[in-house]
Amino acid sequence: MPAADLVVGLLIVIGALLGARLTWERALPIAGGAAGVVLASRAPLLFGEELDSNYALHIAVVAALVAGGIGAAMGETIARRVPRVARRSVAVDAGLGAILTGAAATVVVWALAPAVAEIRPVRDDVQRSEVLERFNAVLQPVRPPRDKSEVALDAAPTERRRPPSARRRPASAGDQRLRGRAEVKRAERNLVEVVTTRCGGGYQGTGWIAGHGIVVTNAHVVSASRKVTVSVRGLGAPLAASVIWFDGIHDVALLRVGALRNAAGLPLAADAPVSTRAITLGFPSGKYTISRARLGMTTTKLQFPPVKLASRAGISLTMKDRLVTVFRGTSGPGGSGSPVVDRHGHVLGTVFAGIPQNGITLAVPNRIVRSALRRAKENVQVPSCQTPPLKPTRAQSIAARNG
């Protein structure tokens, strides 16, 4: 159990014990103030702000002060006017006081957790807290805005931080003239948006259905994840997913999604000649995007600088001795795991990074994906937040691609 869960539990118990010593009339204003804080946390949405925007925290703080005061005043008024039935029993009075202040302590812990999670020495512990994750599943907290350096880091890889709210799907991007083509329609039916919860908040990438409830995506999309969901075409309800394959050397992961077991899936293309025309589909920058591409070589001879990724836990960042399929064309943040399909709707490669200045996209070769689909069986553990990037030797790279 993470230390953060022990601290959270201790704080709630202390709050409940303090409430047991108070009369329920004294505890009710405290609970009313806490209820006001919960309601105030939704105030940024009324002003059109997301819950981690630059102004959300300021709006929420002001609203919490006002709503908390109003809630406390209402609680005190109610306590004065309700007949003192509970005072006839000391046990009942103590029990009600414990419940009310325990609930208030829970709200305080939930409200302060996002700020505490920004403190580096305790950040990982707080982010691994199962108790806080359950709190957040009920009500998403207001988070401090990300700083500019964090945004710059996300802009480099083909993975991006998930938009804090999926309430509004951005308009489609790319070459919209391609949408009517048969191969695009086939690929669209098997395209998913992958969303994970892990260190630092939520992340978003792309994946494609391979059939039998299996989704192909990148290892760096699910690395250090505590929760993984997918949504078909980025529009459907989030579906629970489990990781059944994780290859940090080639940056490929497989997910099992029970709800998609009847989906037809996309087949892997046989060896295609260089310069084969192709189409890439994914969610760069959170937008459904269709782009033209052209198949290049599958090689181990690339000499690029280390790949920049928002999550590097257990992932190889070097191109040295790594088998990679190159495509002419570009992908953006959020496109990691995108399928590149031929005119038949067969997958030619799975995007894992882009080199915009060179106008190319790097993809996991079908050979690697085919091997993973054949060998994956049970759920596997993904690297933790503290796991360093991989530095595979030449022998390890060769062994990985010959598995």
C-alpha angles and dihedrals in degrees: 000000000000115000088237090065091054091050092047092049092047093051092050092048091049090051091050092049091051089050091052089061092051125073113253089246090062092045095051096070089050091053090045091054090050091051089052090053091053092051091046091056088072093053095095089062090059088059094048094255124136117233094256100038123124093262102035095088093049092049092047094049093051091044091048092054092050098039093041091054092047091047092050092049092049091049091052092048092050092047091055095049101042113089112256095245093139092059089069087075122045091199094054091045091051092045094052091046091051093049094048097046092039089057090047090051089051090054092049092051092047093048095048097043097085091053092046089049088065091063104098101216093056101026098101093047092051092046091052093052110124092195093055090045089057091049090052091048088062096043126008111229129227107256131202110260118261117255123240095256090058091052091049090054091053092050094065104060129055090252126077140187111272116254105258091239131032091201094111122038108208117238118275119267139198128045104346091184087077095062095088095055118111095233091052093050090050092049093045091058089057100040120109137184112228118212124186137185114217145119111346097013133284129355133192134206140147135261141173133223114248094185135263091063094300122134123196118214139137126292091229090058092061100028113129090003123157095186131021127191134170132202123199111247087350090278107082128085114285111268122206115249135187127205113243100166132032122178110174094179095061095025097236130135134179124213129199113219112181093196090061098051091112095050113115095226131201122283123229113249121241117242106306127198121257113269093034108157114245145171128225120211125188149107108277110172088002092292124119100245133187118193137173118244140174126217118247132179129313103224149150093214101087116131106193130144115262113294114252113229132173089225117035099166108136093348128125110234097186128090093204111124090350120136107234136169113220124211129188106235136061139260129192140215108309095030096099109128094024116151119235107209135193127223090282094053092252118143116251096179145336116247118236105160144002133217101203095181089058095040093234139121124213119218140186107254118244089239090067094044092047091053091049092050090052096048105036115104120140134029114283134203117252122215117275126242091265096051110116123229116277120258102191121192120230090258091053092049092050092047091049094054093044094052 
